[in-house]
Amino acid sequence: MSDLNRGIMKFKGADSPLAVTLSGLLILGSIAALIWWALGSAYAV
């Protein structure tokens, strides 16, 4: 069992490259959206 298949990701295939890529894109996209929203709120453009 891989170390990535533990913790909150307790399902088969949690350490597959597709799952890791999708979760990474989701996290990075959320961070980018928050930064964009924060800059838009701080500076009325």
PDB file with SEQRES, HELIX, SHEET and CRYST1 records, atoms N, CA, C and O in Angstrom:
SEQRES   1 A   45  MET SER ASP LEU ASN ARG GLY ILE MET LYS PHE LYS GLY          
SEQRES   2 A   45  ALA ASP SER PRO LEU ALA VAL THR LEU SER GLY LEU LEU          
SEQRES   3 A   45  ILE LEU GLY SER ILE ALA ALA LEU ILE TRP TRP ALA LEU          
SEQRES   4 A   45  GLY SER ALA TYR ALA VAL                                      
HELIX    1 AA1 ASP A    3  ASN A    5  5                                   3    
HELIX    2 AA2 PRO A   17  ALA A   42  1                                  26    
CRYST1    1.000    1.000    1.000  90.00  90.00  90.00 P 1           1          
ATOM      1  N   MET A   1       0.851  -1.189   0.000  1.00  0.00           N  
ATOM      2  CA  MET A   1       0.000   0.000   0.000  1.00  0.00           C  
ATOM      3  C   MET A   1       0.887   1.240   0.000  1.00  0.00           C  
ATOM      4  O   MET A   1       1.838   1.339   0.775  1.00  0.00           O  
ATOM      5  N   SER A   2       0.573   2.145  -0.847  1.00  0.00           N  
ATOM      6  CA  SER A   2       1.330   3.389  -0.932  1.00  0.00           C  
ATOM      7  C   SER A   2       0.969   4.309   0.235  1.00  0.00           C  
ATOM      8  O   SER A   2      -0.109   4.197   0.818  1.00  0.00           O  
ATOM      9  N   ASP A   3       1.872   5.202   0.560  1.00  0.00           N  
ATOM     10  CA  ASP A   3       1.589   6.176   1.618  1.00  0.00           C  
ATOM     11  C   ASP A   3       0.485   7.138   1.219  1.00  0.00           C  
ATOM     12  O   ASP A   3      -0.189   7.701   2.081  1.00  0.00           O  
ATOM     13  N   LEU A   4       0.290   7.336  -0.102  1.00  0.00           N  
ATOM     14  CA  LEU A   4      -0.760   8.248  -0.543  1.00  0.00           C  
ATOM     15  C   LEU A   4      -2.146   7.629  -0.411  1.00  0.00           C  
ATOM     16  O   LEU A   4      -3.149   8.331  -0.535  1.00  0.00           O  
ATOM     17  N   ASN A   5      -2.213   6.321  -0.163  1.00  0.00           N  
ATOM     18  CA  ASN A   5      -3.495   5.640  -0.034  1.00  0.00           C  
ATOM     19  C   ASN A   5      -3.939   5.579   1.422  1.00  0.00           C  
ATOM     20  O   ASN A   5      -4.729   4.709   1.788  1.00  0.00           O  
ATOM     21  N   ARG A   6      -3.450   6.476   2.246  1.00  0.00           N  
ATOM     22  CA  ARG A   6      -3.814   6.533   3.656  1.00  0.00           C  
ATOM     23  C   ARG A   6      -4.417   7.894   3.967  1.00  0.00           C  
ATOM     24  O   ARG A   6      -4.517   8.751   3.089  1.00  0.00           O  
ATOM     25  N   GLY A   7      -4.811   8.088   5.192  1.00  0.00           N  
ATOM     26  CA  GLY A   7      -5.375   9.382   5.587  1.00  0.00           C  
ATOM     27  C   GLY A   7      -6.789   9.548   5.065  1.00  0.00           C  
ATOM     28  O   GLY A   7      -7.591   8.617   5.142  1.00  0.00           O  
ATOM     29  N   ILE A   8      -7.104  10.719   4.534  1.00  0.00           N  
ATOM     30  CA  ILE A   8      -8.470  10.974   4.084  1.00  0.00           C  
ATOM     31  C   ILE A   8      -8.743  10.380   2.709  1.00  0.00           C  
ATOM     32  O   ILE A   8      -9.902  10.250   2.314  1.00  0.00           O  
ATOM     33  N   MET A   9      -7.689  10.017   1.972  1.00  0.00           N  
ATOM     34  CA  MET A   9      -7.866   9.455   0.627  1.00  0.00           C  
ATOM     35  C   MET A   9      -7.857   7.931   0.724  1.00  0.00           C  
ATOM     36  O   MET A   9      -6.969   7.288   0.163  1.00  0.00           O  
ATOM     37  N   LYS A  10      -8.819   7.347   1.418  1.00  0.00           N  
ATOM     38  CA  LYS A  10      -8.854   5.914   1.661  1.00  0.00           C  
ATOM     39  C   LYS A  10      -9.693   5.210   0.607  1.00  0.00           C  
ATOM     40  O   LYS A  10     -10.695   4.577   0.942  1.00  0.00           O  
ATOM     41  N   PHE A  11      -9.312   5.305  -0.643  1.00  0.00           N  
ATOM     42  CA  PHE A  11      -9.993   4.555  -1.685  1.00  0.00           C  
ATOM     43  C   PHE A  11      -8.970   4.017  -2.662  1.00  0.00           C  
ATOM     44  O   PHE A  11      -7.867   4.550  -2.785  1.00  0.00           O  
ATOM     45  N   LYS A  12      -9.343   2.964  -3.351  1.00  0.00           N  
ATOM     46  CA  LYS A  12      -8.418   2.329  -4.279  1.00  0.00           C  
ATOM     47  C   LYS A  12      -8.131   3.284  -5.430  1.00  0.00           C  
ATOM     48  O   LYS A  12      -9.054   3.867  -6.000  1.00  0.00           O  
ATOM     49  N   GLY A  13      -6.871   3.445  -5.770  1.00  0.00           N  
ATOM     50  CA  GLY A  13      -6.497   4.336  -6.852  1.00  0.00           C  
ATOM     51  C   GLY A  13      -6.270   5.767  -6.420  1.00  0.00           C  
ATOM     52  O   GLY A  13      -6.159   6.654  -7.265  1.00  0.00           O  
ATOM     53  N   ALA A  14      -6.199   6.014  -5.121  1.00  0.00           N  
ATOM     54  CA  ALA A  14      -5.998   7.384  -4.638  1.00  0.00           C  
ATOM     55  C   ALA A  14      -4.629   7.915  -5.019  1.00  0.00           C  
ATOM     56  O   ALA A  14      -4.432   9.126  -5.111  1.00  0.00           O  
ATOM     57  N   ASP A  15      -3.672   7.002  -5.243  1.00  0.00           N  
ATOM     58  CA  ASP A  15      -2.328   7.438  -5.603  1.00  0.00           C  
ATOM     59  C   ASP A  15      -2.060   7.301  -7.093  1.00  0.00           C  
ATOM     60  O   ASP A  15      -0.904   7.322  -7.517  1.00  0.00           O  
ATOM     61  N   SER A  16      -3.116   7.160  -7.898  1.00  0.00           N  
ATOM     62  CA  SER A  16      -2.924   7.080  -9.346  1.00  0.00           C  
ATOM     63  C   SER A  16      -2.548   8.462  -9.884  1.00  0.00           C  
ATOM     64  O   SER A  16      -2.948   9.479  -9.318  1.00  0.00           O  
ATOM     65  N   PRO A  17      -1.792   8.497 -10.959  1.00  0.00           N  
ATOM     66  CA  PRO A  17      -1.392   9.804 -11.507  1.00  0.00           C  
ATOM     67  C   PRO A  17      -2.582  10.688 -11.888  1.00  0.00           C  
ATOM     68  O   PRO A  17      -2.510  11.909 -11.752  1.00  0.00           O  
ATOM     69  N   LEU A  18      -3.660  10.092 -12.357  1.00  0.00           N  
ATOM     70  CA  LEU A  18      -4.837  10.884 -12.726  1.00  0.00           C  
ATOM     71  C   LEU A  18      -5.464  11.549 -11.496  1.00  0.00           C  
ATOM     72  O   LEU A  18      -5.807  12.731 -11.536  1.00  0.00           O  
ATOM     73  N   ALA A  19      -5.612  10.796 -10.414  1.00  0.00           N  
ATOM     74  CA  ALA A  19      -6.208  11.360  -9.201  1.00  0.00           C  
ATOM     75  C   ALA A  19      -5.321  12.452  -8.608  1.00  0.00           C  
ATOM     76  O   ALA A  19      -5.817  13.481  -8.149  1.00  0.00           O  
ATOM     77  N   VAL A  20      -4.011  12.224  -8.620  1.00  0.00           N  
ATOM     78  CA  VAL A  20      -3.082  13.227  -8.086  1.00  0.00           C  
ATOM     79  C   VAL A  20      -3.117  14.487  -8.937  1.00  0.00           C  
ATOM     80  O   VAL A  20      -3.111  15.597  -8.404  1.00  0.00           O  
ATOM     81  N   THR A  21      -3.153  14.323 -10.266  1.00  0.00           N  
ATOM     82  CA  THR A  21      -3.204  15.468 -11.174  1.00  0.00           C  
ATOM     83  C   THR A  21      -4.496  16.253 -10.998  1.00  0.00           C  
ATOM     84  O   THR A  21      -4.473  17.481 -10.922  1.00  0.00           O  
ATOM     85  N   LEU A  22      -5.624  15.548 -10.934  1.00  0.00           N  
ATOM     86  CA  LEU A  22      -6.902  16.239 -10.779  1.00  0.00           C  
ATOM     87  C   LEU A  22      -6.992  16.986  -9.459  1.00  0.00           C  
ATOM     88  O   LEU A  22      -7.463  18.123  -9.426  1.00  0.00           O  
ATOM     89  N   SER A  23      -6.551  16.370  -8.377  1.00  0.00           N  
ATOM     90  CA  SER A  23      -6.614  17.062  -7.090  1.00  0.00           C  
ATOM     91  C   SER A  23      -5.645  18.241  -7.053  1.00  0.00           C  
ATOM     92  O   SER A  23      -5.947  19.276  -6.459  1.00  0.00           O  
ATOM     93  N   GLY A  24      -4.491  18.088  -7.680  1.00  0.00           N  
ATOM     94  CA  GLY A  24      -3.547  19.203  -7.750  1.00  0.00           C  
ATOM     95  C   GLY A  24      -4.100  20.374  -8.544  1.00  0.00           C  
ATOM     96  O   GLY A  24      -3.959  21.529  -8.144  1.00  0.00           O  
ATOM     97  N   LEU A  25      -4.731  20.069  -9.672  1.00  0.00           N  
ATOM     98  CA  LEU A  25      -5.335  21.134 -10.480  1.00  0.00           C  
ATOM     99  C   LEU A  25      -6.488  21.810  -9.742  1.00  0.00           C  
ATOM    100  O   LEU A  25      -6.671  23.023  -9.845  1.00  0.00           O  
ATOM    101  N   LEU A  26      -7.253  21.034  -9.011  1.00  0.00           N  
ATOM    102  CA  LEU A  26      -8.352  21.609  -8.236  1.00  0.00           C  
ATOM    103  C   LEU A  26      -7.830  22.553  -7.159  1.00  0.00           C  
ATOM    104  O   LEU A  26      -8.371  23.641  -6.966  1.00  0.00           O  
ATOM    105  N   ILE A  27      -6.794  22.143  -6.471  1.00  0.00           N  
ATOM    106  CA  ILE A  27      -6.218  22.978  -5.411  1.00  0.00           C  
ATOM    107  C   ILE A  27      -5.587  24.240  -5.993  1.00  0.00           C  
ATOM    108  O   ILE A  27      -5.828  25.342  -5.502  1.00  0.00           O  
ATOM    109  N   LEU A  28      -4.769  24.073  -7.051  1.00  0.00           N  
ATOM    110  CA  LEU A  28      -4.118  25.247  -7.657  1.00  0.00           C  
ATOM    111  C   LEU A  28      -5.136  26.189  -8.294  1.00  0.00           C  
ATOM    112  O   LEU A  28      -4.972  27.407  -8.234  1.00  0.00           O  
ATOM    113  N   GLY A  29      -6.174  25.642  -8.897  1.00  0.00           N  
ATOM    114  CA  GLY A  29      -7.226  26.476  -9.474  1.00  0.00           C  
ATOM    115  C   GLY A  29      -7.972  27.261  -8.416  1.00  0.00           C  
ATOM    116  O   GLY A  29      -8.310  28.427  -8.621  1.00  0.00           O  
ATOM    117  N   SER A  30      -8.231  26.624  -7.284  1.00  0.00           N  
ATOM    118  CA  SER A  30      -8.913  27.319  -6.189  1.00  0.00           C  
ATOM    119  C   SER A  30      -8.056  28.449  -5.639  1.00  0.00           C  
ATOM    120  O   SER A  30      -8.560  29.534  -5.348  1.00  0.00           O  
ATOM    121  N   ILE A  31      -6.767  28.194  -5.498  1.00  0.00           N  
ATOM    122  CA  ILE A  31      -5.856  29.240  -5.016  1.00  0.00           C  
ATOM    123  C   ILE A  31      -5.806  30.400  -6.007  1.00  0.00           C  
ATOM    124  O   ILE A  31      -5.850  31.564  -5.609  1.00  0.00           O  
ATOM    125  N   ALA A  32      -5.714  30.082  -7.299  1.00  0.00           N  
ATOM    126  CA  ALA A  32      -5.677  31.132  -8.318  1.00  0.00           C  
ATOM    127  C   ALA A  32      -6.966  31.945  -8.317  1.00  0.00           C  
ATOM    128  O   ALA A  32      -6.928  33.167  -8.462  1.00  0.00           O  
ATOM    129  N   ALA A  33      -8.112  31.274  -8.152  1.00  0.00           N  
ATOM    130  CA  ALA A  33      -9.393  31.990  -8.121  1.00  0.00           C  
ATOM    131  C   ALA A  33      -9.476  32.905  -6.903  1.00  0.00           C  
ATOM    132  O   ALA A  33      -9.987  34.020  -7.001  1.00  0.00           O  
ATOM    133  N   LEU A  34      -8.983  32.446  -5.768  1.00  0.00           N  
ATOM    134  CA  LEU A  34      -8.993  33.285  -4.569  1.00  0.00           C  
ATOM    135  C   LEU A  34      -8.087  34.504  -4.727  1.00  0.00           C  
ATOM    136  O   LEU A  34      -8.448  35.605  -4.311  1.00  0.00           O  
ATOM    137  N   ILE A  35      -6.915  34.309  -5.325  1.00  0.00           N  
ATOM    138  CA  ILE A  35      -6.008  35.437  -5.543  1.00  0.00           C  
ATOM    139  C   ILE A  35      -6.630  36.437  -6.503  1.00  0.00           C  
ATOM    140  O   ILE A  35      -6.557  37.646  -6.283  1.00  0.00           O  
ATOM    141  N   TRP A  36      -7.246  35.929  -7.574  1.00  0.00           N  
ATOM    142  CA  TRP A  36      -7.885  36.801  -8.559  1.00  0.00           C  
ATOM    143  C   TRP A  36      -9.032  37.585  -7.916  1.00  0.00           C  
ATOM    144  O   TRP A  36      -9.185  38.783  -8.153  1.00  0.00           O  
ATOM    145  N   TRP A  37      -9.840  36.894  -7.097  1.00  0.00           N  
ATOM    146  CA  TRP A  37     -10.947  37.566  -6.419  1.00  0.00           C  
ATOM    147  C   TRP A  37     -10.431  38.625  -5.440  1.00  0.00           C  
ATOM    148  O   TRP A  37     -10.981  39.723  -5.353  1.00  0.00           O  
ATOM    149  N   ALA A  38      -9.357  38.277  -4.699  1.00  0.00           N  
ATOM    150  CA  ALA A  38      -8.798  39.217  -3.726  1.00  0.00           C  
ATOM    151  C   ALA A  38      -8.243  40.460  -4.411  1.00  0.00           C  
ATOM    152  O   ALA A  38      -8.460  41.580  -3.948  1.00  0.00           O  
ATOM    153  N   LEU A  39      -7.524  40.258  -5.518  1.00  0.00           N  
ATOM    154  CA  LEU A  39      -6.982  41.419  -6.239  1.00  0.00           C  
ATOM    155  C   LEU A  39      -8.099  42.264  -6.846  1.00  0.00           C  
ATOM    156  O   LEU A  39      -8.021  43.492  -6.867  1.00  0.00           O  
ATOM    157  N   GLY A  40      -9.145  41.588  -7.343  1.00  0.00           N  
ATOM    158  CA  GLY A  40     -10.279  42.325  -7.909  1.00  0.00           C  
ATOM    159  C   GLY A  40     -11.027  43.120  -6.856  1.00  0.00           C  
ATOM    160  O   GLY A  40     -11.545  44.200  -7.139  1.00  0.00           O  
ATOM    161  N   SER A  41     -11.086  42.590  -5.644  1.00  0.00           N  
ATOM    162  CA  SER A  41     -11.771  43.306  -4.562  1.00  0.00           C  
ATOM    163  C   SER A  41     -10.921  44.446  -4.024  1.00  0.00           C  
ATOM    164  O   SER A  41     -11.448  45.496  -3.655  1.00  0.00           O  
ATOM    165  N   ALA A  42      -9.617  44.246  -3.979  1.00  0.00           N  
ATOM    166  CA  ALA A  42      -8.733  45.265  -3.422  1.00  0.00           C  
ATOM    167  C   ALA A  42      -8.552  46.430  -4.381  1.00  0.00           C  
ATOM    168  O   ALA A  42      -8.488  47.584  -3.955  1.00  0.00           O  
ATOM    169  N   TYR A  43      -8.469  46.138  -5.663  1.00  0.00           N  
ATOM    170  CA  TYR A  43      -8.233  47.174  -6.669  1.00  0.00           C  
ATOM    171  C   TYR A  43      -9.401  47.165  -7.652  1.00  0.00           C  
ATOM    172  O   TYR A  43      -9.561  46.221  -8.425  1.00  0.00           O  
ATOM    173  N   ALA A  44     -10.209  48.213  -7.618  1.00  0.00           N  
ATOM    174  CA  ALA A  44     -11.360  48.292  -8.508  1.00  0.00           C  
ATOM    175  C   ALA A  44     -10.882  48.518  -9.942  1.00  0.00           C  
ATOM    176  O   ALA A  44     -10.542  49.632 -10.341  1.00  0.00           O  
ATOM    177  N   VAL A  45     -10.870  47.444 -10.684  1.00  0.00           N  
ATOM    178  CA  VAL A  45     -10.405  47.518 -12.079  1.00  0.00           C  
ATOM    179  C   VAL A  45     -11.585  47.349 -13.005  1.00  0.00           C  
ATOM    180  O   VAL A  45     -11.422  47.378 -14.225  1.00  0.00           O  
TER     181      VAL A  45                                                      
END                                                                             
